[in-house]
Amino acid sequence: MIYIKSPEEIELVRRASDLVSRTLAEVAKWVKPGVTTFQLDTVAREFILDNGGKPACLGYHGFPGTLCIEVNETVVHGFPSQYVLKEGDIVGTDCVVELDGYNGDSCYTFAVGDIDPKVMALLETTRESLYKGIDAARAGKRVGDIGNAVQSFCEHHGYSVVREMCGHGIGKSMHEDPEVPNYGRKGIGPVLKPGMCICIEPMINMGSKNIVFGDDGWQTRTKDRKPSAHFEHTVVITEDKPEILTTFSYIEEVLGDRKF
């Protein structure tokens, strides 16, 4: 069932989205060679709790972290660990915050020090594809229009789109209907209506679109072990253009002259 949010509910999603955005900016301060992904997770958890929120991923169906950690070829749902970030790595940090009963969800993929220019191009394209998808999320259009915008942009640049994982609705639950794939045809899928809150999150691979699941049932990586990038915003459909409820502006303030 797709839930249409009232203005009051949208405001609650907005507040949770602001907190998750500020959380990822706090994490951004710590992304550098020599830091473990467990340390990043601890920073996120403590910041959320200190600001009155709840780390929604922690304990969700047994998930062990506040952040889904995505280092290099890890696509989604990586566990925080004692892995030490090194120069040239990329690390995605996917986070969901619950605040006053509503959720906000965002992901940002960071560069650890200086990275290969080809990997930087992957990050740039993936982030830009997020905004292509958001721009397609107009009232009266369909979910397929979002996926088509992401897919056509990324494939034009020579990258592949993960099929098994997708965006989703959000509100009282972190995952609500509808599913929001990053591929598809225009004009198919559920109609986008004002008051729908959805998460758009391109997961884009440098090589093949194929992924493999770990024995834990959570962690996924690219089959060819080439890098994967992931960016996400929480968005509300309005009568006019879509409104982005999360923001990367806090992260950008931390990064300064660095893009990622």
matplotlib code that plots the C-alpha trace (Angstrom):
import matplotlib.pyplot as plt

x = [0.0, 1.3, 0.7, 0.0, 1.4, -0.3, 1.5, 2.1, 3.6, 5.8, 7.2, 8.1, 9.8, 11.6, 12.9, 14.2, 15.8, 17.6, 19.0, 20.2, 21.8, 23.6, 24.7, 26.4, 28.2, 29.5, 30.7, 32.4, 34.7, 36.2, 36.6, 40.3, 43.1, 43.7, 40.1, 38.1, 34.6, 33.6, 34.7, 32.6, 29.6, 30.2, 30.4, 27.0, 25.3, 26.4, 25.5, 22.0, 21.4, 22.8, 20.2, 17.2, 17.0, 17.1, 19.5, 16.9, 19.2, 20.8, 19.1, 16.8, 16.3, 19.5, 21.6, 24.7, 25.3, 24.0, 25.5, 25.5, 29.1, 30.1, 33.8, 34.9, 33.2, 30.6, 27.3, 25.0, 24.5, 28.1, 28.8, 30.9, 34.2, 37.8, 38.7, 41.1, 40.3, 43.3, 44.2, 42.3, 39.3, 35.8, 33.2, 29.5, 27.6, 23.9, 22.0, 18.4, 17.3, 14.0, 12.8, 9.5, 8.2, 9.2, 12.2, 14.7, 17.2, 20.3, 23.6, 26.8, 29.9, 33.1, 36.6, 39.3, 42.2, 43.1, 41.3, 41.7, 40.2, 38.1, 36.6, 36.0, 34.1, 31.9, 31.1, 30.3, 28.0, 26.2, 25.6, 24.4, 22.1, 20.4, 19.3, 18.2, 16.0, 14.6, 13.8, 11.7, 9.7, 6.8, 3.2, 1.3, 4.4, 5.2, 7.9, 9.3, 10.1, 12.5, 14.3, 14.5, 16.1, 18.8, 19.4, 19.7, 22.1, 24.4, 24.4, 25.2, 28.3, 29.3, 28.2, 25.8, 22.8, 22.2, 18.9, 18.4, 18.4, 16.2, 14.7, 11.5, 8.8, 9.5, 7.5, 6.7, 8.6, 12.0, 10.8, 7.3, 5.7, 6.4, 9.7, 11.7, 14.1, 17.0, 16.1, 13.0, 10.7, 8.9, 5.2, 5.1, 4.7, 2.7, 1.6, 3.5, 1.0, 1.5, 2.2, 4.2, 7.6, 10.1, 13.8, 15.7, 19.1, 21.1, 23.6, 25.9, 28.7, 31.9, 31.8, 29.1, 25.6, 25.9, 26.2, 26.8, 25.4, 27.6, 26.9, 25.4, 22.6, 23.3, 26.5, 26.6, 29.5, 30.0, 30.7, 33.7, 35.0, 35.0, 33.9, 30.3, 28.9, 25.7, 23.9, 20.5, 18.0, 14.6, 12.1, 8.4, 6.2, 4.4, 1.9, 4.9, 8.4, 9.7, 11.1, 14.3, 14.0, 17.6, 20.5, 24.2, 24.9, 26.1, 28.5, 29.7, 30.5, 32.7, 34.4, 35.2, 37.0, 36.8, 33.9, 33.7]
y = [0.0, 3.5, 6.0, 9.6, 11.8, 14.8, 18.1, 17.3, 13.9, 15.4, 17.9, 14.9, 13.2, 16.5, 16.7, 13.1, 13.8, 16.8, 14.8, 12.0, 14.7, 16.2, 12.7, 12.0, 15.4, 14.4, 11.1, 13.1, 14.7, 11.3, 9.8, 9.5, 6.9, 5.1, 5.2, 2.0, 1.7, 0.7, 4.1, 5.8, 3.7, 4.8, 8.5, 8.1, 6.2, 8.6, 11.7, 10.4, 9.5, 12.8, 14.6, 12.6, 10.2, 6.5, 4.6, 2.8, 0.3, -0.9, -4.2, -4.1, -7.8, -8.4, -5.8, -5.0, -1.3, 2.2, 2.7, 0.4, 0.5, 0.2, 0.0, -0.1, -3.1, -3.4, -2.4, -2.2, -3.4, -3.8, -4.3, -1.9, -3.6, -3.2, -2.6, 0.3, 2.8, 3.5, 6.1, 5.5, 3.7, 4.9, 4.3, 4.6, 5.5, 4.7, 5.8, 5.8, 7.9, 7.6, 10.8, 11.2, 8.1, 9.0, 8.2, 9.9, 8.1, 9.2, 7.9, 9.5, 7.8, 9.4, 9.4, 8.4, 10.7, 10.9, 8.4, 7.1, 9.6, 6.8, 6.1, 9.8, 9.9, 7.0, 9.0, 12.1, 10.3, 8.4, 11.6, 13.4, 10.5, 10.9, 14.4, 13.2, 10.7, 13.3, 15.7, 12.9, 12.4, 14.6, 14.3, 12.4, 10.6, 7.1, 5.3, 3.9, 7.5, 7.8, 4.6, 5.3, 8.7, 7.1, 4.2, 6.1, 8.6, 6.1, 3.7, 6.5, 7.1, 3.5, 2.3, -0.4, -0.3, -2.7, -4.6, -6.4, -3.3, -0.3, 2.8, 2.8, 4.7, 6.0, 7.3, 5.6, 2.6, 2.9, 0.8, 1.4, 1.0, 1.7, 0.2, 2.7, 0.8, 2.6, 1.2, 0.7, 2.1, 5.4, 5.3, 2.1, 1.5, 3.3, 6.9, 9.5, 11.6, 14.6, 13.6, 10.5, 10.3, 8.2, 7.5, 7.6, 5.9, 5.0, 2.1, 2.2, -0.1, 0.6, -2.9, -5.5, -5.0, -8.4, -8.7, -11.5, -11.9, -12.8, -15.9, -13.5, -12.7, -9.0, -7.8, -7.6, -6.8, -6.5, -9.9, -8.6, -6.7, -3.4, -0.3, 0.6, 4.0, 4.9, 8.2, 8.7, 11.4, 11.4, 13.2, 14.3, 14.5, 17.9, 19.5, 21.3, 19.9, 17.3, 18.6, 17.1, 16.6, 15.4, 17.6, 17.2, 20.8, 19.9, 17.4, 19.9, 22.4, 19.7, 18.7, 22.3, 22.2, 18.4, 17.1, 13.8]
z = [0.0, -0.9, 1.9, 0.9, 3.7, 5.2, 5.5, 9.2, 8.3, 5.6, 8.1, 10.4, 7.5, 6.8, 10.3, 10.3, 6.9, 8.2, 11.1, 8.8, 6.5, 9.5, 10.6, 7.3, 7.5, 10.9, 9.4, 6.6, 9.2, 9.9, 6.4, 5.9, 5.6, 8.9, 10.2, 10.5, 9.2, 12.7, 13.9, 11.2, 12.5, 16.1, 15.1, 13.3, 16.1, 18.8, 16.8, 16.1, 19.8, 21.0, 18.8, 20.0, 17.1, 16.7, 14.4, 12.4, 10.7, 13.9, 14.8, 11.7, 11.0, 12.8, 10.9, 13.1, 12.3, 12.2, 8.8, 5.8, 4.8, 1.1, 0.5, -3.1, -4.7, -1.9, -3.4, -0.4, 3.2, 4.2, 7.9, 9.9, 10.7, 11.7, 8.0, 7.9, 5.1, 2.9, 0.3, -2.9, -1.4, -1.8, 1.0, 0.8, 4.0, 3.9, 6.9, 8.1, 11.1, 12.9, 14.7, 16.4, 14.6, 11.1, 9.0, 6.8, 4.5, 2.7, 1.3, 0.2, -1.3, -0.1, -1.6, 0.9, 0.0, -3.6, -5.8, -9.4, -11.9, -13.4, -10.0, -9.5, -12.8, -11.5, -8.4, -10.4, -12.8, -10.1, -8.1, -11.2, -12.0, -8.7, -9.6, -13.1, -11.3, -8.9, -11.7, -13.4, -10.1, -11.1, -10.0, -12.7, -14.0, -13.1, -11.1, -14.4, -15.5, -12.5, -13.3, -17.0, -16.3, -14.1, -16.4, -19.6, -18.1, -16.5, -19.4, -21.8, -19.7, -19.9, -16.5, -15.4, -13.1, -10.3, -10.7, -7.4, -5.2, -5.5, -3.8, -1.9, -0.2, 3.3, 6.3, 9.6, 8.2, 6.5, 3.6, 2.3, -1.1, -3.9, -4.9, -7.0, -9.4, -11.0, -14.4, -16.5, -19.1, -19.1, -18.4, -16.3, -12.6, -9.9, -10.6, -8.6, -6.5, -4.3, -0.7, -1.6, 0.1, -1.7, -1.6, -4.9, -4.7, -7.8, -7.2, -10.2, -11.1, -13.1, -14.7, -14.9, -13.3, -11.7, -8.0, -5.5, -1.9, 1.0, 3.2, 5.8, 3.4, 3.7, 2.2, -1.6, -3.9, -7.6, -9.2, -11.1, -8.0, -9.8, -7.8, -7.2, -6.1, -4.3, -3.6, -2.1, -1.2, 0.5, -1.7, -1.5, -4.6, -4.7, -7.1, -8.7, -8.8, -6.4, -3.1, -1.7, 2.0, 2.7, 1.7, 0.9, 1.8, 5.3, 3.8, 1.2, 4.0, 5.6, 2.3, 1.2, -2.1, -2.3, -4.3, -2.5]

ax = plt.figure().add_subplot(projection="3d")
ax.plot(x, y, z, "-o")
ax.set_aspect("equal")
plt.show()
